[in-house]
Amino acid sequence: MLADPLAYDHIHGQYRSHVHPSDVVRLTGRVTGQRLDHSGDVVVEIETWATNQPGHNVMVATAPDALPRRP
């Protein structure tokens, strides 16, 4: 389970094309890196993108996400 989405330090996103209500959009993502923050939590860097039916990239975004600690 990922951390609370409201707890992101920053999110950077770009809309690259118009998306219409009838469009089918596929969201995809991957982890591009990981690090330890100042409190020892593991933080992963996430890259996401969205493509429409013809395969055009209509949105890209990056964000860090802190993973929950094991009990």
Buried (B, 14 or more C-beta within 10 A) or exposed (E): EEBEEEEEEEEEEEEEEEBEEEEEEEEEEEEEEEEEEEEEEEBBBBBBBBBBEEEEEBBBBBBBBBEEEEE
